Amino acid sequence: MIGELPLDQVRTLLAVVDEGTFDAAAAALHVTPSAVSQRVKALEQRTGRVLLLRTKPVRPTESGLVLVRLARQVARLERDAHAELGLSGTGEPVRVTIAVNADSLATWFLDVLTRVPGELRLCFELRREDEDHTATLLRDGAVMAAVTSSPDPVPGCSVRALGRMRYLPVAAPEFAARYLTGAPLPDVLAEAPVIVFDRRDDFQDAFVRRLRDGDGGASALRHHVPTSEGFAEAVAAGLGWGMVPEAQARPLLRAGRLVEPAPGQAVDVPLYWQQWRLDSPALAAVADAVATTAAQALRG
């Protein structure tokens, strides 16, 4: 037991969350559904809080998420201890879950994985999420580490500054000639077709507001392109203007497929590495590889 929290009850809570139902958790744990229900109820009584919403699938409450994260961290420590003691015996690789924003994934993060020593036998599970929202996956216990835009550490996590990813406002030459001339740039940008990543993407709107002293945003005529590579290609194809990572934009600028309608107006987004505060060889190796790669790929 950890403190006053029996590990079998905490593990059972995690199983219910991961499997989605009490019956499925019972099958995964090789116990009866009644035993699962009793353990969860006992844990709720012990903590004095509702830990699960009995929906389909079940969902953890805010208090439940705290214990879910604890369960995942305990499982991580147990696997590391077994490996160091030579007790694992299964030869199974160690799974490392990481949340990464799409632009990092498309430009520099895959190099991180090649720098991690192969003898560690790590199996990476990457979750693609906007850098403004990756911290939520950490907070929920869904991932062990994340590339995020927040310098504020999630409870139970450490944080390290990685550098700044630079974005350039760009457009295809023909698009710029048609839509971005004949009037002050802030005004025509607000009316021109624009590319956005998804419905949560406020980046282009924020850029327009910056140029217009906080007024308005980008055009309502917008195309949603939810991949980093597709986003850059949509801009180069002339569907709209957009904020493209410098690493993707520079080759297209040199090839003449893109132009900068607002030279000198680049936007730098600071990125941070957050991970569970655990003494885990796997996480330590990944963190070292992240820091080394980011120092080469990002602006200081």
C-alpha atoms as a printed R data frame, in Angstrom:
    type eleno elety resid chain resno       x       y       z
1   ATOM     1    CA   MET     A     1   0.000   0.000   0.000
2   ATOM     2    CA   ILE     A     2   1.099   3.612  -0.656
3   ATOM     3    CA   GLY     A     3   0.079   5.758   2.294
4   ATOM     4    CA   GLU     A     4  -3.526   4.806   2.863
5   ATOM     5    CA   LEU     A     5  -4.191   3.757  -0.747
6   ATOM     6    CA   PRO     A     6  -4.146  -0.023  -1.356
7   ATOM     7    CA   LEU     A     7  -2.362  -0.740  -4.604
8   ATOM     8    CA   ASP     A     8  -4.855  -3.414  -5.702
9   ATOM     9    CA   GLN     A     9  -7.650  -0.843  -5.516
10  ATOM    10    CA   VAL     A    10  -5.631   1.808  -7.371
11  ATOM    11    CA   ARG     A    11  -4.693  -0.686 -10.091
12  ATOM    12    CA   THR     A    12  -8.315  -1.718 -10.394
13  ATOM    13    CA   LEU     A    13  -9.376   1.896 -10.874
14  ATOM    14    CA   LEU     A    14  -6.823   2.233 -13.671
15  ATOM    15    CA   ALA     A    15  -8.059  -0.957 -15.320
16  ATOM    16    CA   VAL     A    16 -11.654   0.316 -15.311
17  ATOM    17    CA   VAL     A    17 -10.573   3.613 -16.891
18  ATOM    18    CA   ASP     A    18  -8.408   1.910 -19.521
19  ATOM    19    CA   GLU     A    19 -10.924  -0.815 -20.376
20  ATOM    20    CA   GLY     A    20 -13.981   1.449 -20.277
21  ATOM    21    CA   THR     A    21 -16.322  -0.806 -18.299
22  ATOM    22    CA   PHE     A    22 -16.320  -2.776 -15.044
23  ATOM    23    CA   ASP     A    23 -16.886  -6.043 -16.928
24  ATOM    24    CA   ALA     A    24 -13.961  -5.451 -19.275
25  ATOM    25    CA   ALA     A    25 -11.720  -4.501 -16.343
26  ATOM    26    CA   ALA     A    26 -12.741  -7.699 -14.563
27  ATOM    27    CA   ALA     A    27 -11.754  -9.753 -17.610
28  ATOM    28    CA   ALA     A    28  -8.396  -7.957 -17.845
29  ATOM    29    CA   LEU     A    29  -7.687  -8.495 -14.145
30  ATOM    30    CA   HIS     A    30  -9.046 -12.070 -14.089
31  ATOM    31    CA   VAL     A    31 -11.479 -11.303 -11.270
32  ATOM    32    CA   THR     A    32 -15.256 -11.001 -11.101
33  ATOM    33    CA   PRO     A    33 -17.099  -7.768 -11.990
34  ATOM    34    CA   SER     A    34 -18.354  -7.773  -8.402
35  ATOM    35    CA   ALA     A    35 -14.770  -7.707  -7.105
36  ATOM    36    CA   VAL     A    36 -13.947  -4.767  -9.389
37  ATOM    37    CA   SER     A    37 -17.004  -2.869  -8.210
38  ATOM    38    CA   GLN     A    38 -16.179  -3.549  -4.568
39  ATOM    39    CA   ARG     A    39 -12.567  -2.367  -4.944
40  ATOM    40    CA   VAL     A    40 -13.569   0.863  -6.655
41  ATOM    41    CA   LYS     A    41 -16.279   1.496  -4.075
42  ATOM    42    CA   ALA     A    42 -13.811   0.825  -1.249
43  ATOM    43    CA   LEU     A    43 -11.318   3.269  -2.784
44  ATOM    44    CA   GLU     A    44 -14.031   5.918  -3.091
45  ATOM    45    CA   GLN     A    45 -14.984   5.389   0.540
46  ATOM    46    CA   ARG     A    46 -11.335   5.570   1.603
47  ATOM    47    CA   THR     A    47 -10.744   8.848  -0.268
48  ATOM    48    CA   GLY     A    48 -14.182  10.263   0.474
49  ATOM    49    CA   ARG     A    49 -14.617  11.220  -3.176
50  ATOM    50    CA   VAL     A    50 -16.379  10.013  -6.310
51  ATOM    51    CA   LEU     A    51 -13.624   8.707  -8.569
52  ATOM    52    CA   LEU     A    52 -15.585   7.472 -11.583
53  ATOM    53    CA   LEU     A    53 -18.521   8.724 -13.600
54  ATOM    54    CA   ARG     A    54 -20.584   5.619 -14.360
55  ATOM    55    CA   THR     A    55 -21.044   6.455 -18.025
56  ATOM    56    CA   LYS     A    56 -20.356   4.245 -21.052
57  ATOM    57    CA   PRO     A    57 -17.423   4.217 -21.247
58  ATOM    58    CA   VAL     A    58 -16.714   5.201 -17.651
59  ATOM    59    CA   ARG     A    59 -14.806   8.435 -17.136
60  ATOM    60    CA   PRO     A    60 -12.610   9.441 -14.203
61  ATOM    61    CA   THR     A    61 -13.522  12.508 -12.193
62  ATOM    62    CA   GLU     A    62 -10.872  15.113 -11.429
63  ATOM    63    CA   SER     A    63 -10.047  13.214  -8.221
64  ATOM    64    CA   GLY     A    64 -10.025   9.962 -10.151
65  ATOM    65    CA   LEU     A    65  -7.466  11.373 -12.593
66  ATOM    66    CA   VAL     A    66  -5.078  11.984  -9.719
67  ATOM    67    CA   LEU     A    67  -5.182   8.289  -8.801
68  ATOM    68    CA   VAL     A    68  -5.019   7.184 -12.446
69  ATOM    69    CA   ARG     A    69  -1.807   9.156 -12.839
70  ATOM    70    CA   LEU     A    70  -0.476   7.619  -9.615
71  ATOM    71    CA   ALA     A    71  -1.271   4.122 -10.874
72  ATOM    72    CA   ARG     A    72   0.572   4.693 -14.150
73  ATOM    73    CA   GLN     A    73   3.606   6.096 -12.359
74  ATOM    74    CA   VAL     A    74   3.724   3.172  -9.928
75  ATOM    75    CA   ALA     A    75   3.508   0.750 -12.856
76  ATOM    76    CA   ARG     A    76   6.400   2.579 -14.549
77  ATOM    77    CA   LEU     A    77   8.562   2.340 -11.426
78  ATOM    78    CA   GLU     A    78   7.729  -1.338 -10.990
79  ATOM    79    CA   ARG     A    79   8.764  -2.132 -14.570
80  ATOM    80    CA   ASP     A    80  12.037  -0.205 -14.173
81  ATOM    81    CA   ALA     A    81  12.797  -1.995 -10.890
82  ATOM    82    CA   HIS     A    82  12.099  -5.401 -12.427
83  ATOM    83    CA   ALA     A    83  14.373  -4.596 -15.374
84  ATOM    84    CA   GLU     A    84  17.228  -3.422 -13.135
85  ATOM    85    CA   LEU     A    85  16.908  -6.535 -10.984
86  ATOM    86    CA   GLY     A    86  16.764  -8.788 -14.017
87  ATOM    87    CA   LEU     A    87  13.357 -10.080 -12.996
88  ATOM    88    CA   SER     A    88  11.331  -9.049 -16.053
89  ATOM    89    CA   GLY     A    89  12.037 -12.320 -17.851
90  ATOM    90    CA   THR     A    90   9.573 -11.531 -20.657
91  ATOM    91    CA   GLY     A    91  11.895  -9.664 -22.995
92  ATOM    92    CA   GLU     A    92   9.077  -7.235 -23.710
93  ATOM    93    CA   PRO     A    93  10.108  -3.687 -24.702
94  ATOM    94    CA   VAL     A    94   9.390  -0.787 -22.389
95  ATOM    95    CA   ARG     A    95   6.549   1.439 -23.655
96  ATOM    96    CA   VAL     A    96   7.095   5.197 -23.380
97  ATOM    97    CA   THR     A    97   4.075   7.428 -24.074
98  ATOM    98    CA   ILE     A    98   4.777  10.988 -25.244
99  ATOM    99    CA   ALA     A    99   2.518  13.846 -26.378
100 ATOM   100    CA   VAL     A   100   4.021  15.893 -29.218
101 ATOM   101    CA   ASN     A   101   2.619  18.741 -31.265
102 ATOM   102    CA   ALA     A   102   2.274  18.086 -34.999
103 ATOM   103    CA   ASP     A   103   4.844  20.662 -36.117
104 ATOM   104    CA   SER     A   104   7.545  19.277 -33.820
105 ATOM   105    CA   LEU     A   105   6.700  15.773 -34.996
106 ATOM   106    CA   ALA     A   106   7.076  16.840 -38.626
107 ATOM   107    CA   THR     A   107  10.298  18.818 -38.225
108 ATOM   108    CA   TRP     A   108  12.588  17.625 -35.422
109 ATOM   109    CA   PHE     A   109  11.101  15.208 -32.910
110 ATOM   110    CA   LEU     A   110  11.567  11.974 -34.853
111 ATOM   111    CA   ASP     A   111  15.333  12.585 -34.675
112 ATOM   112    CA   VAL     A   112  14.967  12.292 -30.890
113 ATOM   113    CA   LEU     A   113  13.898   8.663 -31.160
114 ATOM   114    CA   THR     A   114  16.973   7.740 -33.204
115 ATOM   115    CA   ARG     A   115  19.254   9.112 -30.471
116 ATOM   116    CA   VAL     A   116  17.861   6.899 -27.714
117 ATOM   117    CA   PRO     A   117  20.169   3.895 -27.164
118 ATOM   118    CA   GLY     A   118  18.694   0.843 -28.839
119 ATOM   119    CA   GLU     A   119  19.772  -1.483 -26.047
120 ATOM   120    CA   LEU     A   120  17.111   0.091 -23.811
121 ATOM   121    CA   ARG     A   121  14.453  -1.613 -25.975
122 ATOM   122    CA   LEU     A   122  11.981   1.245 -25.757
123 ATOM   123    CA   CYS     A   123   8.678   1.175 -27.611
124 ATOM   124    CA   PHE     A   124   7.437   4.705 -28.315
125 ATOM   125    CA   GLU     A   125   3.765   5.605 -28.376
126 ATOM   126    CA   LEU     A   126   3.384   9.174 -29.647
127 ATOM   127    CA   ARG     A   127   0.175  11.137 -29.136
128 ATOM   128    CA   ARG     A   128  -0.208  14.068 -31.522
129 ATOM   129    CA   GLU     A   129  -1.710  17.094 -29.826
130 ATOM   130    CA   ASP     A   130  -1.438  20.880 -30.060
131 ATOM   131    CA   GLU     A   131   1.365  22.230 -27.872
132 ATOM   132    CA   ASP     A   132  -1.168  24.287 -25.930
133 ATOM   133    CA   HIS     A   133  -3.023  21.102 -24.951
134 ATOM   134    CA   THR     A   134  -0.325  18.447 -24.473
135 ATOM   135    CA   ALA     A   135  -0.079  19.338 -20.772
136 ATOM   136    CA   THR     A   136  -3.661  18.113 -20.370
137 ATOM   137    CA   LEU     A   137  -2.603  14.597 -21.388
138 ATOM   138    CA   LEU     A   138   0.148  14.739 -18.766
139 ATOM   139    CA   ARG     A   139  -2.274  15.954 -16.131
140 ATOM   140    CA   ASP     A   140  -4.677  13.133 -16.988
141 ATOM   141    CA   GLY     A   141  -1.930  10.539 -16.750
142 ATOM   142    CA   ALA     A   142  -2.394   9.539 -20.398
143 ATOM   143    CA   VAL     A   143   1.284  10.177 -21.238
144 ATOM   144    CA   MET     A   144   4.580  10.157 -19.333
145 ATOM   145    CA   ALA     A   145   6.078  13.188 -21.061
146 ATOM   146    CA   ALA     A   146   5.125  15.962 -23.442
147 ATOM   147    CA   VAL     A   147   6.397  18.765 -25.620
148 ATOM   148    CA   THR     A   148   4.332  21.717 -24.444
149 ATOM   149    CA   SER     A   149   4.145  25.500 -24.676
150 ATOM   150    CA   SER     A   150   3.560  25.848 -20.928
151 ATOM   151    CA   PRO     A   151   6.478  26.604 -18.572
152 ATOM   152    CA   ASP     A   152   4.264  25.816 -15.575
153 ATOM   153    CA   PRO     A   153   4.910  22.239 -14.449
154 ATOM   154    CA   VAL     A   154   1.983  19.860 -14.223
155 ATOM   155    CA   PRO     A   155   1.745  18.510 -10.642
156 ATOM   156    CA   GLY     A   156   4.220  15.681 -10.233
157 ATOM   157    CA   CYS     A   157   6.211  16.689 -13.312
158 ATOM   158    CA   SER     A   158   9.509  18.412 -14.021
159 ATOM   159    CA   VAL     A   159   9.895  21.006 -16.795
160 ATOM   160    CA   ARG     A   160  12.834  21.975 -19.021
161 ATOM   161    CA   ALA     A   161  13.025  24.771 -21.612
162 ATOM   162    CA   LEU     A   162  13.835  23.422 -25.081
163 ATOM   163    CA   GLY     A   163  14.012  26.525 -27.256
164 ATOM   164    CA   ARG     A   164  11.783  28.439 -29.641
165 ATOM   165    CA   MET     A   165  10.100  27.191 -32.790
166 ATOM   166    CA   ARG     A   166   9.915  29.978 -35.353
167 ATOM   167    CA   TYR     A   167   6.892  30.394 -37.623
168 ATOM   168    CA   LEU     A   168   6.770  32.511 -40.782
169 ATOM   169    CA   PRO     A   169   3.602  34.061 -42.257
170 ATOM   170    CA   VAL     A   170   3.752  32.858 -45.854
171 ATOM   171    CA   ALA     A   171   1.673  32.469 -48.988
172 ATOM   172    CA   ALA     A   172   2.048  31.225 -52.548
173 ATOM   173    CA   PRO     A   173   3.258  33.965 -54.943
174 ATOM   174    CA   GLU     A   174   0.060  33.921 -57.015
175 ATOM   175    CA   PHE     A   175  -2.067  34.014 -53.866
176 ATOM   176    CA   ALA     A   176  -0.101  36.962 -52.477
177 ATOM   177    CA   ALA     A   177  -0.462  38.866 -55.753
178 ATOM   178    CA   ARG     A   178  -4.227  38.269 -55.794
179 ATOM   179    CA   TYR     A   179  -5.171  38.749 -52.147
180 ATOM   180    CA   LEU     A   180  -2.387  40.532 -50.289
181 ATOM   181    CA   THR     A   181  -1.761  43.702 -52.281
182 ATOM   182    CA   GLY     A   182  -3.489  47.046 -52.786
183 ATOM   183    CA   ALA     A   183  -4.249  47.794 -49.122
184 ATOM   184    CA   PRO     A   184  -2.507  47.761 -45.749
185 ATOM   185    CA   LEU     A   185  -1.369  44.206 -45.043
186 ATOM   186    CA   PRO     A   186  -3.246  43.854 -41.711
187 ATOM   187    CA   ASP     A   187  -6.512  44.634 -43.494
188 ATOM   188    CA   VAL     A   188  -6.034  42.291 -46.455
189 ATOM   189    CA   LEU     A   189  -4.803  39.455 -44.232
190 ATOM   190    CA   ALA     A   190  -8.020  39.723 -42.240
191 ATOM   191    CA   GLU     A   191 -10.056  39.174 -45.425
192 ATOM   192    CA   ALA     A   192  -7.902  36.698 -47.373
193 ATOM   193    CA   PRO     A   193  -8.554  32.921 -47.303
194 ATOM   194    CA   VAL     A   194  -6.516  31.287 -44.552
195 ATOM   195    CA   ILE     A   195  -5.324  27.795 -43.641
196 ATOM   196    CA   VAL     A   196  -5.841  26.569 -40.068
197 ATOM   197    CA   PHE     A   197  -4.894  23.265 -38.480
198 ATOM   198    CA   ASP     A   198  -8.250  22.545 -36.850
199 ATOM   199    CA   ARG     A   199 -11.094  24.324 -35.092
200 ATOM   200    CA   ARG     A   200  -8.952  24.979 -32.019
201 ATOM   201    CA   ASP     A   201  -6.160  26.607 -34.043
202 ATOM   202    CA   ASP     A   202  -6.046  30.294 -33.091
203 ATOM   203    CA   PHE     A   203  -2.518  30.944 -34.348
204 ATOM   204    CA   GLN     A   204  -3.407  32.757 -37.562
205 ATOM   205    CA   ASP     A   205  -6.097  34.788 -35.787
206 ATOM   206    CA   ALA     A   206  -3.613  35.816 -33.106
207 ATOM   207    CA   PHE     A   207  -1.144  36.959 -35.769
208 ATOM   208    CA   VAL     A   208  -3.744  39.149 -37.444
209 ATOM   209    CA   ARG     A   209  -4.804  40.597 -34.080
210 ATOM   210    CA   ARG     A   210  -1.168  41.424 -33.360
211 ATOM   211    CA   LEU     A   211  -0.883  43.364 -36.609
212 ATOM   212    CA   ARG     A   212  -4.225  45.108 -35.984
213 ATOM   213    CA   ASP     A   213  -3.549  46.090 -32.367
214 ATOM   214    CA   GLY     A   214  -5.854  43.426 -30.960
215 ATOM   215    CA   ASP     A   215  -8.726  43.914 -33.396
216 ATOM   216    CA   GLY     A   216 -10.521  41.074 -35.189
217 ATOM   217    CA   GLY     A   217  -8.817  37.961 -36.489
218 ATOM   218    CA   ALA     A   218  -8.250  36.008 -39.686
219 ATOM   219    CA   SER     A   219 -10.897  35.521 -42.339
220 ATOM   220    CA   ALA     A   220 -13.935  33.314 -41.850
221 ATOM   221    CA   LEU     A   221 -13.027  31.816 -45.220
222 ATOM   222    CA   ARG     A   222 -10.689  29.168 -43.830
223 ATOM   223    CA   HIS     A   223  -9.591  25.671 -44.751
224 ATOM   224    CA   HIS     A   224  -8.910  23.059 -42.035
225 ATOM   225    CA   VAL     A   225  -5.852  20.943 -42.800
226 ATOM   226    CA   PRO     A   226  -4.990  18.794 -39.736
227 ATOM   227    CA   THR     A   227  -1.457  17.627 -40.631
228 ATOM   228    CA   SER     A   228   1.715  19.685 -40.515
229 ATOM   229    CA   GLU     A   229   2.950  18.521 -43.911
230 ATOM   230    CA   GLY     A   230  -0.500  18.971 -45.474
231 ATOM   231    CA   PHE     A   231  -0.795  22.445 -43.950
232 ATOM   232    CA   ALA     A   232   2.454  23.621 -45.585
233 ATOM   233    CA   GLU     A   233   1.477  22.086 -48.914
234 ATOM   234    CA   ALA     A   234  -1.984  23.694 -48.786
235 ATOM   235    CA   VAL     A   235  -0.350  27.101 -48.337
236 ATOM   236    CA   ALA     A   236   2.119  26.410 -51.156
237 ATOM   237    CA   ALA     A   237  -0.776  25.290 -53.373
238 ATOM   238    CA   GLY     A   238  -2.415  28.700 -52.965
239 ATOM   239    CA   LEU     A   239  -5.458  27.704 -50.919
240 ATOM   240    CA   GLY     A   240  -4.711  30.351 -48.312
241 ATOM   241    CA   TRP     A   241  -1.994  31.992 -46.253
242 ATOM   242    CA   GLY     A   242  -0.739  30.515 -43.005
243 ATOM   243    CA   MET     A   243   1.916  30.383 -40.307
244 ATOM   244    CA   VAL     A   244   4.385  27.676 -41.339
245 ATOM   245    CA   PRO     A   245   7.346  26.416 -39.262
246 ATOM   246    CA   GLU     A   246  10.585  27.945 -40.489
247 ATOM   247    CA   ALA     A   247  12.120  24.503 -41.076
248 ATOM   248    CA   GLN     A   248   9.322  23.698 -43.535
249 ATOM   249    CA   ALA     A   249   9.005  27.179 -45.027
250 ATOM   250    CA   ARG     A   250  12.648  27.864 -45.921
251 ATOM   251    CA   PRO     A   251  12.992  25.178 -48.633
252 ATOM   252    CA   LEU     A   252   9.692  26.296 -50.184
253 ATOM   253    CA   LEU     A   253  10.802  29.934 -50.089
254 ATOM   254    CA   ARG     A   254  14.092  29.061 -51.807
255 ATOM   255    CA   ALA     A   255  12.179  27.102 -54.444
256 ATOM   256    CA   GLY     A   256   9.921  30.077 -55.128
257 ATOM   257    CA   ARG     A   257   6.780  28.241 -54.043
258 ATOM   258    CA   LEU     A   258   6.242  30.604 -51.104
259 ATOM   259    CA   VAL     A   259   6.787  34.281 -50.393
260 ATOM   260    CA   GLU     A   260   6.779  36.286 -47.169
261 ATOM   261    CA   PRO     A   261   4.121  39.005 -47.388
262 ATOM   262    CA   ALA     A   262   5.215  40.325 -43.973
263 ATOM   263    CA   PRO     A   263   9.029  40.082 -43.803
264 ATOM   264    CA   GLY     A   264  10.409  40.451 -40.315
265 ATOM   265    CA   GLN     A   265   7.114  39.433 -38.671
266 ATOM   266    CA   ALA     A   266   8.102  35.913 -37.629
267 ATOM   267    CA   VAL     A   267   6.534  34.489 -34.478
268 ATOM   268    CA   ASP     A   268   8.568  32.428 -32.012
269 ATOM   269    CA   VAL     A   269   6.776  29.836 -29.871
270 ATOM   270    CA   PRO     A   270   8.713  28.656 -26.801
271 ATOM   271    CA   LEU     A   271   8.622  24.911 -26.229
272 ATOM   272    CA   TYR     A   272   9.188  22.966 -23.027
273 ATOM   273    CA   TRP     A   273   9.713  19.334 -22.098
274 ATOM   274    CA   GLN     A   274   7.618  18.103 -19.204
275 ATOM   275    CA   GLN     A   275   7.826  14.591 -17.791
276 ATOM   276    CA   TRP     A   276   6.854  12.629 -14.740
277 ATOM   277    CA   ARG     A   277   9.224  13.323 -11.850
278 ATOM   278    CA   LEU     A   278  10.429   9.720 -11.601
279 ATOM   279    CA   ASP     A   279  13.866   8.161 -11.358
280 ATOM   280    CA   SER     A   280  13.305   6.164 -14.539
281 ATOM   281    CA   PRO     A   281  16.206   5.170 -16.831
282 ATOM   282    CA   ALA     A   282  13.859   5.116 -19.820
283 ATOM   283    CA   LEU     A   283  12.564   8.635 -19.219
284 ATOM   284    CA   ALA     A   284  16.049   9.935 -18.442
285 ATOM   285    CA   ALA     A   285  17.395   8.594 -21.739
286 ATOM   286    CA   VAL     A   286  14.524  10.118 -23.706
287 ATOM   287    CA   ALA     A   287  14.916  13.473 -21.911
288 ATOM   288    CA   ASP     A   288  18.627  13.593 -22.785
289 ATOM   289    CA   ALA     A   289  17.871  12.851 -26.438
290 ATOM   290    CA   VAL     A   290  15.149  15.527 -26.499
291 ATOM   291    CA   ALA     A   291  17.470  18.160 -25.037
292 ATOM   292    CA   THR     A   292  20.287  17.340 -27.484
293 ATOM   293    CA   THR     A   293  18.034  17.359 -30.553
294 ATOM   294    CA   ALA     A   294  16.130  20.501 -29.536
295 ATOM   295    CA   ALA     A   295  19.393  22.398 -28.993
296 ATOM   296    CA   GLN     A   296  20.260  21.744 -32.630
297 ATOM   297    CA   ALA     A   297  16.806  22.188 -34.172
298 ATOM   298    CA   LEU     A   298  15.245  25.061 -32.241
299 ATOM   299    CA   ARG     A   299  16.255  28.661 -31.678
300 ATOM   300    CA   GLY     A   300  17.784  29.457 -28.306
